[in-house]
Amino acid sequence: MRTIFIVSLLAVPIILVVLRQPLEESTITTGDRIQNAGYSYESYDIYTEDGYGLTIFRVKNSTSTKAEGDSRSSTASPTAPVVLLMHGLSSSSDIWVIEGLSNPLVYDLVNQGYDVWLGNNRGNRYGNRHLNMTSNDRHFWSFSIHEIGTLDLPRIIDFILEHTQQPSLHYVGYSQGTTVGFIMLSMRPEYNHKLKSISMLSPCVIMIHGSSPTRHLARFLGIYTPIHSYIGDSALFRPWIIRKLLGFEMCRSKDANAKICSFIIFKLFGGYSAYLDESLLPDIFNTHPTTASAHQILHLMQFHHTKKFIQYNHGPEVNQKRYNQSTPPEYNLSNINPRFPIHLFYSGYDEYIAPKDIAMLGKIMGNRTREHFIDLENFSHIDFVWASNIKEVINRPLLDIINEAEMVLQTEGKSPLKFDRKQQL
């Protein structure tokens, strides 16, 4: 044990040097992909109250590229209902617009007349700047999922609502995007009234029964040690050499072995998928996985290890200062009181989240949630955003949820739009 400890101490400085090497980013962006799909976009640079810069995107129909007979609606009207999509861990707004993806949710929403926005969190390729630091500074990476939920997401929502002059919006979160949604609503309950419908794809809240290999790491990394403070303040997947060694750079090529690249994706993103089109792999690896703070994955491992939805464990001394107790408190889910029930989409083949986890979350939330079980063999974690059958399995149910919420609000006189549901997916 002593030998292992000494080796760990010697290894940490080396790890830190490697983790802080710069990353050669792909040049293709969310905006490029949107334009390549025949749509247009707007991008906005915003700053959180603690100084992190985030770029968010607004997707619009491009009237100049509409072909004769194209049934798509024109750019959303000024009073069109707003929908915000939030990505997962080590991802970005790119996840929704991968080139070659059949029927991405974002374009189905735009075609239905919705005002669609794509969020980004601190640390990824659209959130790698700060008013007072650079991403090469250690303290730049001193954040966990908690800060994304309490600072990034509220800032994004406030900006969108102010810009669109809307009182509330529809929220769709995927993976970590669900986690930050639950964190925001529990820590800042005033945001309950700023969300209309809430749809969570693969909700990462209760994380006990998943079969992902990371559960084994959680036995060790889910327990706080002083080393966590140093390793945590580092960027995951940032150094080019690590990306090369793990095969990420190789898989950006169309000539790469699709089976090997599929294997890497399955191991990184929650299990084997029977619905991933291998032709998507080069563009996926162009921007995935993107950078993230090591504290983010450590936070998820703490969920798994403690079997609780807890705030980040900084160690007894810092916990005492932050929480007035030596251990981190649980997020108070009783603070979550949405206008409509939160919709939970899950499957039986997601290695990160098991049906038992959703059942436990549903029991805690009671009538504040509705469950949507996707009963398809080998429909895994990535399939909620990249499956070839996403139109039928995800898009249509989500459109129904959002449309129905709008109709209820319109009946109550709380929706500014007389919504037309004649268009069919």
C-alpha positions as CSV (number, residue, x, y, z in Angstrom):
1,M,0.0,0.0,0.0
2,R,2.8,2.4,0.9
3,T,4.5,1.6,-2.4
4,I,1.3,2.4,-4.3
5,F,1.0,5.7,-2.5
6,I,4.6,6.7,-3.3
7,V,4.1,5.8,-6.9
8,S,0.9,7.8,-7.0
9,L,2.7,10.9,-5.6
10,L,5.4,10.6,-8.2
11,A,2.9,10.0,-11.0
12,V,0.6,13.0,-10.2
13,P,3.0,15.7,-11.5
14,I,3.6,13.8,-14.7
15,I,-0.2,13.4,-15.2
16,L,-0.8,17.1,-14.5
17,V,1.8,18.2,-17.1
18,V,0.3,15.9,-19.7
19,L,-3.3,16.9,-18.9
20,R,-2.5,20.6,-19.3
21,Q,-1.0,20.4,-22.8
22,P,-3.0,22.3,-25.4
23,L,-5.5,20.6,-27.7
24,E,-5.5,21.1,-31.5
25,E,-9.2,21.7,-32.0
26,S,-11.2,20.7,-35.0
27,T,-12.0,23.7,-37.3
28,I,-15.6,22.5,-38.0
29,T,-18.1,24.1,-35.7
30,T,-21.8,23.9,-34.7
31,G,-22.5,26.8,-37.0
32,D,-20.7,25.1,-40.0
33,R,-22.7,22.0,-39.5
34,I,-26.0,23.9,-39.3
35,Q,-25.2,25.7,-42.6
36,N,-24.2,22.5,-44.3
37,A,-27.6,21.0,-43.4
38,G,-29.3,23.9,-45.2
39,Y,-30.2,26.0,-42.2
40,S,-28.9,29.2,-40.8
41,Y,-27.9,30.2,-37.3
42,E,-27.0,33.0,-34.9
43,S,-24.3,32.7,-32.2
44,Y,-24.0,34.7,-29.0
45,D,-21.2,35.1,-26.6
46,I,-22.3,35.4,-23.0
47,Y,-20.5,35.4,-19.6
48,T,-21.5,33.7,-16.3
49,E,-21.4,35.7,-13.0
50,D,-18.0,34.0,-12.2
51,G,-16.5,35.0,-15.5
52,Y,-16.7,32.0,-17.8
53,G,-17.4,32.8,-21.5
54,L,-19.9,30.6,-23.3
55,T,-21.0,30.6,-26.9
56,I,-24.6,29.5,-27.6
57,F,-26.4,28.9,-30.9
58,R,-29.8,29.7,-32.3
59,V,-30.9,27.6,-35.2
60,K,-33.1,29.1,-38.0
61,N,-34.6,28.0,-41.2
62,S,-32.7,29.5,-44.1
63,T,-35.3,30.9,-46.5
64,S,-32.6,31.4,-49.1
65,T,-31.9,27.7,-49.3
66,K,-35.5,26.5,-49.4
67,A,-36.3,24.5,-52.5
68,E,-39.6,24.7,-54.3
69,G,-42.2,22.6,-52.6
70,D,-40.2,22.6,-49.3
71,S,-42.8,22.4,-46.5
72,R,-40.5,23.7,-43.8
73,S,-41.7,26.8,-42.1
74,S,-39.7,30.0,-42.4
75,T,-37.6,31.4,-39.6
76,A,-39.5,31.2,-36.3
77,S,-41.7,34.2,-35.6
78,P,-40.8,36.6,-32.8
79,T,-43.3,34.9,-30.5
80,A,-42.5,31.3,-31.4
81,P,-42.1,29.0,-28.4
82,V,-38.4,28.6,-27.4
83,V,-36.7,25.2,-27.0
84,L,-33.3,24.8,-25.3
85,L,-31.2,21.7,-25.9
86,M,-28.4,20.9,-23.5
87,H,-25.6,18.4,-24.3
88,G,-23.9,15.8,-22.1
89,L,-20.4,15.3,-20.6
90,S,-17.3,15.9,-22.7
91,S,-19.7,17.1,-25.4
92,S,-21.1,20.4,-26.8
93,S,-23.7,21.8,-29.0
94,D,-22.1,19.8,-31.8
95,I,-23.8,16.7,-30.5
96,W,-27.2,17.7,-31.9
97,V,-25.9,18.5,-35.5
98,I,-23.5,15.7,-36.4
99,E,-23.2,15.7,-40.2
100,G,-25.0,12.7,-41.8
101,L,-27.3,12.1,-38.9
102,S,-30.8,11.2,-40.1
103,N,-33.5,13.5,-38.8
104,P,-31.7,15.3,-35.9
105,L,-34.1,16.5,-33.3
106,V,-33.0,20.1,-33.7
107,Y,-34.2,20.4,-37.3
108,D,-37.5,18.6,-36.7
109,L,-38.1,21.2,-34.0
110,V,-37.2,24.1,-36.3
111,N,-39.3,22.7,-39.1
112,Q,-42.3,22.7,-36.7
113,G,-41.8,26.5,-36.1
114,Y,-40.0,26.4,-32.7
115,D,-37.2,28.8,-31.8
116,V,-34.4,26.4,-31.1
117,W,-31.3,27.2,-29.0
118,L,-28.3,25.0,-28.3
119,G,-26.4,25.5,-25.0
120,N,-22.8,24.9,-24.1
121,N,-21.1,24.7,-20.7
122,R,-17.8,25.9,-19.3
123,G,-14.7,23.9,-20.3
124,N,-15.9,22.6,-23.7
125,R,-14.8,24.0,-27.0
126,Y,-17.4,26.8,-26.8
127,G,-16.7,27.5,-23.2
128,N,-12.9,27.7,-23.0
129,R,-12.5,31.3,-22.1
130,H,-12.7,33.5,-19.0
131,L,-12.6,37.2,-18.2
132,N,-9.5,36.8,-15.9
133,M,-7.9,33.5,-16.8
134,T,-6.9,31.4,-19.7
135,S,-7.7,27.7,-20.1
136,N,-4.0,27.0,-19.4
137,D,-4.5,28.2,-15.8
138,R,-5.1,25.4,-13.3
139,H,-7.9,27.2,-11.6
140,F,-9.8,27.6,-14.9
141,W,-10.7,23.9,-14.5
142,S,-11.7,24.1,-10.8
143,F,-15.4,23.4,-11.4
144,S,-17.7,20.4,-11.3
145,I,-21.2,19.7,-12.6
146,H,-22.5,21.7,-9.7
147,E,-21.2,25.0,-11.2
148,I,-22.7,24.1,-14.6
149,G,-26.1,23.6,-13.0
150,T,-26.1,26.6,-10.7
151,L,-24.2,29.2,-12.9
152,D,-24.0,28.2,-16.6
153,L,-27.5,26.9,-17.2
154,P,-29.3,29.7,-15.4
155,R,-27.2,32.3,-17.3
156,I,-28.1,30.6,-20.6
157,I,-31.8,30.5,-19.8
158,D,-31.9,34.1,-18.6
159,F,-30.1,35.4,-21.8
160,I,-32.4,33.5,-24.1
161,L,-35.6,34.6,-22.3
162,E,-34.3,38.2,-22.3
163,H,-33.3,38.1,-25.9
164,T,-36.6,36.5,-27.1
165,Q,-38.8,38.5,-24.6
166,Q,-40.4,35.2,-23.6
167,P,-41.3,34.3,-20.0
168,S,-40.3,30.6,-20.2
169,L,-39.0,27.9,-22.5
170,H,-39.0,24.2,-23.1
171,Y,-36.0,22.2,-21.9
172,V,-34.5,19.1,-23.4
173,G,-31.4,17.7,-21.6
174,Y,-29.3,14.7,-22.5
175,S,-27.1,12.8,-20.1
176,Q,-25.2,15.5,-18.1
177,G,-27.7,17.9,-19.6
178,T,-30.3,16.2,-17.4
179,T,-28.0,16.3,-14.3
180,V,-27.5,20.1,-14.6
181,G,-31.2,20.6,-15.1
182,F,-32.1,18.8,-11.8
183,I,-29.3,20.6,-10.0
184,M,-30.5,24.0,-11.2
185,L,-34.1,23.3,-10.2
186,S,-33.2,22.0,-6.8
187,M,-30.6,24.7,-6.0
188,R,-32.4,27.6,-7.7
189,P,-36.1,26.8,-7.5
190,E,-37.0,30.2,-9.0
191,Y,-36.2,28.6,-12.4
192,N,-39.1,26.1,-12.1
193,H,-41.5,28.8,-13.5
194,K,-39.0,29.6,-16.3
195,L,-39.4,26.1,-17.8
196,K,-42.5,24.8,-19.7
197,S,-42.1,21.2,-20.6
198,I,-39.0,19.4,-19.4
199,S,-37.7,16.3,-21.2
200,M,-34.7,14.3,-19.9
201,L,-33.0,11.9,-22.2
202,S,-31.1,9.3,-20.2
203,P,-31.4,11.1,-16.8
204,C,-28.2,10.9,-14.8
205,V,-29.4,11.6,-11.3
206,I,-29.7,8.3,-9.5
207,M,-26.6,6.4,-10.7
208,I,-26.4,3.1,-8.8
209,H,-27.3,0.1,-11.0
210,G,-25.5,1.0,-14.3
211,S,-23.2,-1.5,-15.8
212,S,-20.6,0.9,-17.2
213,P,-16.9,0.0,-16.5
214,T,-16.6,3.4,-14.8
215,R,-18.5,1.9,-11.8
216,H,-15.3,0.1,-11.0
217,L,-13.3,3.3,-11.0
218,A,-16.0,4.9,-8.8
219,R,-14.9,2.5,-6.0
220,F,-11.7,4.5,-5.8
221,L,-12.3,7.8,-7.5
222,G,-15.7,8.3,-5.8
223,I,-13.9,8.6,-2.5
224,Y,-12.2,11.9,-1.7
225,T,-8.4,12.0,-1.3
226,P,-6.1,15.0,-1.4
227,I,-4.9,14.0,-4.8
228,H,-8.4,14.7,-6.2
229,S,-7.8,18.5,-5.7
230,Y,-4.8,18.4,-8.1
231,I,-6.1,15.9,-10.6
232,G,-9.5,17.5,-10.6
233,D,-8.2,20.9,-11.7
234,S,-7.3,19.4,-15.1
235,A,-8.8,19.1,-18.5
236,L,-10.0,15.7,-19.7
237,F,-9.2,14.7,-23.3
238,R,-7.3,18.0,-23.9
239,P,-3.8,16.8,-24.7
240,W,-3.3,15.9,-28.3
241,I,-1.0,13.0,-27.4
242,I,-3.7,11.4,-25.2
243,R,-6.3,11.8,-27.9
244,K,-3.9,10.1,-30.3
245,L,-3.0,7.3,-28.0
246,L,-6.7,6.6,-27.4
247,G,-7.5,6.5,-31.1
248,F,-9.6,9.7,-31.3
249,E,-7.3,11.4,-33.9
250,M,-7.2,8.2,-36.0
251,C,-11.0,7.9,-36.0
252,R,-11.4,11.4,-37.5
253,S,-10.4,9.9,-40.9
254,K,-12.9,8.3,-43.2
255,D,-10.3,5.6,-43.9
256,A,-10.2,4.6,-40.2
257,N,-11.4,1.1,-39.2
258,A,-15.0,1.6,-38.4
259,K,-15.2,-1.4,-36.1
260,I,-12.4,-0.1,-33.9
261,C,-13.8,3.4,-33.8
262,S,-17.3,2.1,-33.0
263,F,-15.7,0.1,-30.1
264,I,-14.1,3.3,-28.8
265,I,-17.4,5.2,-29.0
266,F,-19.3,2.3,-27.2
267,K,-16.8,2.2,-24.4
268,L,-16.8,6.0,-23.9
269,F,-20.5,6.7,-24.3
270,G,-22.5,4.0,-22.5
271,G,-22.5,0.7,-24.3
272,Y,-23.0,-1.1,-27.6
273,S,-25.5,0.4,-30.0
274,A,-27.4,-1.4,-32.7
275,Y,-28.6,1.9,-34.2
276,L,-25.4,3.9,-34.8
277,D,-24.6,4.5,-38.5
278,E,-20.8,4.0,-38.8
279,S,-20.6,6.7,-41.5
280,L,-21.2,9.3,-38.7
281,L,-18.0,8.3,-36.9
282,P,-15.5,10.7,-38.6
283,D,-17.6,13.7,-37.8
284,I,-18.3,12.5,-34.3
285,F,-14.6,12.2,-33.6
286,N,-14.0,15.6,-35.2
287,T,-15.3,17.2,-32.0
288,H,-15.9,14.3,-29.5
289,P,-15.0,13.9,-26.9
290,T,-14.4,17.6,-26.2
291,T,-12.6,19.0,-23.1
292,A,-14.2,18.8,-19.7
293,S,-12.9,19.3,-16.1
294,A,-11.8,16.1,-14.4
295,H,-14.0,17.3,-11.5
296,Q,-17.1,16.6,-13.7
297,I,-16.4,12.9,-14.0
298,L,-15.3,12.7,-10.4
299,H,-18.7,14.2,-9.4
300,L,-20.6,11.5,-11.3
301,M,-18.4,8.9,-9.6
302,Q,-19.4,10.4,-6.3
303,F,-23.0,9.9,-7.2
304,H,-22.3,6.2,-8.0
305,H,-20.1,5.6,-4.9
306,T,-22.4,7.3,-2.4
307,K,-25.6,6.1,-4.1
308,K,-26.9,9.6,-3.6
309,F,-27.5,12.7,-5.7
310,I,-25.0,14.8,-3.7
311,Q,-23.1,18.1,-4.1
312,Y,-19.4,17.8,-4.9
313,N,-17.2,16.4,-2.2
314,H,-14.2,18.8,-1.8
315,G,-12.9,17.0,1.3
316,P,-13.8,17.6,5.0
317,E,-12.0,20.9,5.4
318,V,-13.5,22.6,2.3
319,N,-16.8,21.0,2.8
320,Q,-17.1,22.6,6.2
321,K,-16.4,26.0,4.7
322,R,-18.8,25.5,1.8
323,Y,-21.6,23.5,3.3
324,N,-21.1,24.0,7.1
325,Q,-20.7,20.3,7.4
326,S,-17.9,17.8,6.8
327,T,-19.7,15.9,4.1
328,P,-21.5,17.2,1.0
329,P,-25.3,17.6,1.3
330,E,-27.8,15.9,-1.1
331,Y,-29.5,18.1,-3.7
332,N,-33.0,18.8,-2.4
333,L,-35.3,17.3,-5.1
334,S,-38.4,18.5,-3.2
335,N,-37.6,22.0,-4.5
336,I,-38.4,20.8,-8.0
337,N,-42.0,21.8,-8.8
338,P,-42.4,22.1,-12.5
339,R,-45.5,23.4,-14.3
340,F,-45.8,20.1,-16.2
341,P,-44.4,16.6,-15.1
342,I,-40.8,16.0,-16.1
343,H,-40.5,13.4,-18.8
344,L,-37.8,10.7,-18.3
345,F,-36.7,8.8,-21.3
346,Y,-34.6,5.6,-20.7
347,S,-33.8,2.2,-22.0
348,G,-32.7,-1.2,-20.7
349,Y,-29.3,-1.1,-22.6
350,D,-27.9,2.2,-21.3
351,E,-24.8,1.3,-19.3
352,Y,-24.8,4.5,-17.3
353,I,-28.5,4.4,-16.2
354,A,-30.5,1.3,-15.4
355,P,-34.3,1.0,-15.2
356,K,-33.9,0.5,-11.5
357,D,-32.3,3.9,-11.2
358,I,-35.2,5.5,-13.0
359,A,-37.7,3.7,-10.8
360,M,-35.9,5.1,-7.7
361,L,-36.0,8.6,-9.2
362,G,-39.6,8.2,-10.1
363,K,-40.5,7.1,-6.5
364,I,-38.7,10.2,-5.1
365,M,-40.3,12.6,-7.6
366,G,-43.8,11.0,-7.5
367,N,-46.4,12.7,-9.8
368,R,-43.8,15.2,-10.9
369,T,-42.3,12.8,-13.4
370,R,-43.6,10.6,-16.3
371,E,-41.5,7.7,-17.5
372,H,-40.9,6.7,-21.2
373,F,-39.3,3.3,-21.5
374,I,-37.7,2.6,-24.9
375,D,-38.2,-1.1,-25.3
376,L,-35.6,-1.7,-28.0
377,E,-32.8,-4.2,-27.8
378,N,-29.3,-2.6,-27.7
379,F,-30.7,1.0,-27.6
380,S,-27.8,2.5,-25.6
381,H,-26.8,5.8,-24.1
382,I,-25.6,7.4,-27.4
383,D,-28.8,6.4,-29.2
384,F,-30.9,9.1,-27.5
385,V,-29.1,11.6,-29.8
386,W,-27.4,9.6,-32.6
387,A,-29.7,6.6,-33.4
388,S,-30.7,6.0,-37.0
389,N,-34.3,5.6,-35.8
390,I,-34.3,8.7,-33.6
391,K,-37.2,10.3,-35.5
392,E,-39.7,7.6,-34.4
393,V,-38.2,6.8,-31.0
394,I,-37.3,10.3,-29.7
395,N,-38.4,13.1,-31.9
396,R,-42.1,12.3,-32.3
397,P,-42.7,11.7,-28.5
398,L,-40.8,14.9,-27.7
399,L,-42.7,16.9,-30.2
400,D,-46.0,15.6,-28.8
401,I,-44.9,16.6,-25.3
402,I,-43.9,20.1,-26.3
403,N,-46.9,20.6,-28.6
404,E,-49.3,19.5,-25.8
405,A,-47.7,21.8,-23.3
406,E,-48.1,24.7,-25.7
407,M,-51.8,23.9,-26.3
408,V,-52.5,23.8,-22.6
409,L,-50.7,27.1,-22.1
410,Q,-52.5,28.6,-25.1
411,T,-55.8,27.5,-23.6
412,E,-54.8,29.2,-20.3
413,G,-53.8,32.3,-22.2
414,K,-50.2,31.9,-21.1
415,S,-48.7,31.2,-24.5
416,P,-48.1,34.2,-26.8
417,L,-48.4,32.0,-29.9
418,K,-51.4,30.6,-31.6
419,F,-49.7,27.3,-32.3
420,D,-50.4,25.5,-35.6
421,R,-50.0,21.7,-35.3
422,K,-50.9,20.9,-38.9
423,Q,-47.4,20.1,-39.9
424,Q,-46.5,16.5,-39.5
425,L,-43.1,14.9,-38.9
